[in-house]
């Protein structure tokens, strides 16, 4: 393997990209939501969005700016989304970013009209609703 493609070199490139990203987005403010604040964003019966629908805007910079402590040790670094729910007359969307634990998600609450993230909450279905994966 050429030295410019060695695992050590690739690791350094990945670290440089991450640090550039965080320098670029360090001023991005995130808003953890309390349980009550999160529940207040759910109106009526949420409707699951189709798997082929595009997100209303790029929310990943917000996600990547979330404090590690808000993840409570759960790993959501794969950036995988299986569930998206719309509610409140489709004014809000809840994007559930998968973790390595199938019953834990980092939920981003999106304001579709403002094209902004309202906040986030770690949703542990086992703790919140007594559900097992």
N, C-alpha and C positions, 0 to 999 in steps of 0.2 A: 504494500500500500504506500503511495507517495506520502512524504511527510506532511504535505498540506492537507491531506485527508485522514490523518491519523486520528484515533478516538480522542486523544488529548487536544489536538487542534480543533476538532469539531466541537468539543466541550467548551473551549475558549470562545469560539465563534458564537455559540449559543448564549454563553454568559454575556458577551458583549452586546448581542442583540437585546437580551433582557434588560441590561442596565441602560442601554440607549432608550428602550421603551419607557422604563420607569423614570428616567430623567425627563423625557418628553412629557409624561403624564403625571408628574409628581404633584402638580397643583390641582389635579382632579379630585374633587371632594366626593366622598361616598357617604351614604346615610343608612346606618343599620336601623332596621325597624323593630320596635318592640312587638310582642305577640299581638297586643291590642291594635297597634298601628297597622300591622300586616293584615289582621282580620278585617279592619275597616276598609281595606282595598278590595274586598271580595263582596260583590253585590249580586243577589239573586243566585242563579245557577250558572256557574262558569261553563263555557263551551270550549271543548278541546279544538285547537286549530289543526288543520290538516298538515300532514308531514311534509307536503311539497310546497308549503307556503314560505315565502321569503320573510325574514324579519323586517319590521317597519323601519329600522335604522340599525347602525352598528353599535351595539351595546358592549362589545368586548373591551374597549378601553376602560369603561367603568368597572367591569368585572375584574380586570387585571389590577385595578387600583384598590380593590377591597383588602383591608388589613388581614394578614394571615391569622390573627387571633379570632376573627369573625368566622373562620372555617372550623374552629374548635378541633383541629387535628384531622379533619376529613379532607380527602384529596379529590379536588375537582379539576385538576390540571389538564385533563384530557379535552376540556372545552366541548363536551358532548351534551346536546340537548335532545331529550326524547319527548318531553311534554311541554306544551305551551297552551295556556288557557286564556280566553278572552272573557271579559265581563264588563259590567257597567255600560251597557250599550256599545261595546267594543271600544270604549275610551281607554281602557287599561288592559294590559296583557301581563300575565305571570309567566315568566320563562324559568323553567326548572332546569338548572345545570346539574347534570349527574355527578355523583361522587363515586368512589370505588365501592361504597356501601349502597346497595340497591334501594334502601329505604331513607337515604339522606340526600338532600338536594340544596343547592344554594339558589334561592328564588330571587329573581330580579323583577321588580314591579315597574313596568314601562308605561309612561303616559304617551299614548300614540300621537295625539294631536300636537303636543309640545315636542315630540321626538326627544324625550328625556327619560332618564331612569329616576324614579321617585325614591327608590331605596332597595334594600336587600335584606333577606332573612335566611338563616340556615334553618331548613325545614327537615326535622327528623321525625318521620312518620311514626316510628316505633315509640318515641317519647310523647309526641303530641297527641296521637290518636290510638295508641296501643296496637298498631298494625305491625305484623312481621313481614319481612321481605319474602 
